[in-house]
Amino acid sequence: MSPKATRWSPVAETTSPASLARHAAATTLRSASATLARLARRLATRSARHRTDPRLEFYAEAGAPEGALYLDGQLIGWLPGVTRL
């Protein structure tokens, strides 16, 4: 060790342009991530409010398929042995 005391400085060295670019990219990506997370939360609560309970349907009109069950307008199955509902 040399008898001279070394000076300590909070800025150890100058930052390189590549380091500045990495920090800028990281800041931009964090900001974009936070913005997208807020948007996703807002869209998720909006779509959850419009949901309704599933609706089980059958048709009682003449000529309707006998024993057919529909869920929200789509055929989901038939009731065996049913000739009229």
N, C-alpha and C positions, 0 to 999 in steps of 0.2 A: 504494500500500500504506500502511496505517496503521502508525504506529510501535508500536502495541500488539501484543504477541504473542498469537496465538490459541492457545487450549489445545486439545490433541488428546485425544480420548476414544475408547476402544475401542467404545463404544456410540454410534454416529453419530446415531441417531434411535430413537424408540420404534417398536416393530413394530405394524403395524396388525392388526386382527382378521382381515381377509381374508388377510394373509400367514400368520398363525398357522394359519388353516384350511387353506391350501394345503400348508403343511409337515406338518400332521397327516394330510391326505389322502395325501400322498406317502409318508409313513412307513407308513401303513396298507396302501397298495398294494404297497410293497416287501415288507412282511411277508407279505402274502397271496401274492405271487408266489413268494417263497422256500418257503412252505408247500406250494403247488401243485407246485413243481418237485420237492420231496422226495417228495411223494405219487406223482408221475408216474414218478420213478426206481424207487420201490418196486414199483409196479404193473407196470412194464415188466420187471423182473427176475423177478417172480413168474410172469407169463404166458410168458416165454421158457423157463422151466424145464419147463413142462408140454407143450411141443411134442414131437411124435414125428416120425420120418421118414415120408414118404408111403408108403403101402402099395399096391402094384399087385396087383390081384386078378382072378381069373377063376373061373367056376363050372364044376365038372366033373359036376354032377348031371344026371340025365336031365331033359330039358325046359328046361334052361338055354339062353339064347341062345348060339348057336355063334359063336365068334370075338369075343365082346364082352369088352372090357377095362374094368376099373373102377379108379378111383383113390380110395381112402378111401370106398368105397361109392357113388361117383357114376360113371355111364357116361362114359368119355372118348373111346371110339372102337371101331372094329371092325377086325379083322385080315382083309384081303381074302383070299378063297380058303381060309380056314380053316374046316373043317367040324367038327373036334374038337380040343380042347386036352388 
